[in-house]
Amino acid sequence: MEEMSKHGRIGDAAMKAGMDRKTARRYVQAGKLPSEMVAPPGLEDARGPVCGGLG
């Protein structure tokens, strides 16, 4: 989000961060960093119901 405030262009900031511009736009609109976002229910870890119990 620091790059976004420097340049004002989501695409450039996303490219520098190594993510897709649509993903970067989601973080900018939410006003949160990726580490602050909450995962959707069921995707907490690889042993959840989505993966069929790998562990």
C-alpha positions as CSV (number, residue, x, y, z in Angstrom):
1,M,0.0,0.0,0.0
2,E,3.0,2.2,0.4
3,E,3.7,2.0,-3.4
4,M,0.1,2.8,-4.1
5,S,0.4,6.0,-2.1
6,K,3.7,6.9,-3.9
7,H,2.5,6.4,-7.5
8,G,-1.3,6.3,-7.3
9,R,-1.4,3.4,-9.8
10,I,-2.6,0.0,-8.6
11,G,-1.0,-1.8,-11.5
12,D,2.5,-0.5,-10.8
13,A,2.2,-1.2,-7.1
14,A,0.9,-4.7,-7.7
15,M,3.7,-5.5,-10.2
16,K,6.3,-4.3,-7.7
17,A,4.7,-6.4,-4.9
18,G,4.5,-9.5,-7.2
19,M,0.7,-9.8,-7.2
20,D,-2.1,-9.4,-9.7
21,R,-3.6,-5.9,-10.0
22,K,-7.1,-7.2,-9.2
23,T,-5.8,-8.7,-5.9
24,A,-4.0,-5.5,-5.1
25,R,-7.2,-3.6,-5.8
26,R,-9.0,-5.8,-3.2
27,Y,-6.5,-4.9,-0.5
28,V,-6.6,-1.2,-1.3
29,Q,-10.4,-1.1,-1.2
30,A,-10.4,-3.0,2.1
31,G,-7.7,-0.7,3.5
32,K,-5.9,-3.7,5.0
33,L,-2.7,-5.6,4.4
34,P,-2.8,-9.2,3.3
35,S,-1.8,-10.4,6.7
36,E,-4.7,-8.5,8.3
37,M,-7.3,-10.1,6.0
38,V,-9.5,-13.0,7.4
39,A,-9.6,-16.2,5.3
40,P,-13.1,-17.4,4.3
41,P,-14.6,-20.1,6.4
42,G,-13.3,-23.6,5.6
43,L,-9.9,-22.4,4.2
44,E,-8.1,-22.0,7.5
45,D,-5.6,-24.9,6.9
46,A,-4.9,-27.7,4.5
47,R,-6.6,-30.3,6.7
48,G,-10.0,-28.5,6.4
49,P,-13.1,-29.9,4.6
50,V,-12.1,-28.3,1.3
51,C,-9.0,-30.5,0.9
52,G,-10.5,-33.7,2.2
53,G,-8.4,-34.1,5.3
54,L,-4.8,-34.4,4.0
55,G,-3.2,-34.6,7.4
